[in-house]
Amino acid sequence: MLNNIGLPGLLLIAVVVLVLFGRGKISSLMGEVGKGITSFKKGVKEGSEELENQGSEEDLKDVTPAEDKDKA
């Protein structure tokens, strides 16, 4: 059903949305979408950095046997 919309159909939809909501409302909406995308990318980057740091912290754990710790 949506496979044959084409360029004229998309332009018609864009014009109808512009008429219904107005230019100001659409520009503020697109600004919010942009902020959301930026926030999502930042979260993904921070999550991957956290996973990388977590892996390196596990490599640096003290693996000295318990009986050797008591002697020191």
PEZIVEN-V276862 format. One record per backbone hydrogen bond with DSSP energy under -1.0 kcal/mol. CO is the residue of the C=O (numbers start at 1). NH is the residue of the N-H. If there is no record, write none. Layout:
[[CO,NH] [CO,NH]]
//
This chain:
[[6,10] [7,11] [8,12] [9,13] [10,14] [11,15] [12,16] [13,17] [14,18] [15,19] [16,20] [17,21] [18,22] [22,26] [23,27] [24,28] [25,29] [26,30] [27,31] [28,32] [29,33] [30,34] [31,35] [32,36] [33,37] [34,38] [35,39] [36,40] [37,41] [38,42] [39,43] [40,44] [41,45] [42,46] [43,47] [44,48] [45,49] [46,50] [47,51] [48,52] [49,53] [50,54] [51,55] [52,56] [53,57] [54,58] [55,59] [65,69] [66,70] [67,71] [68,72]]
//
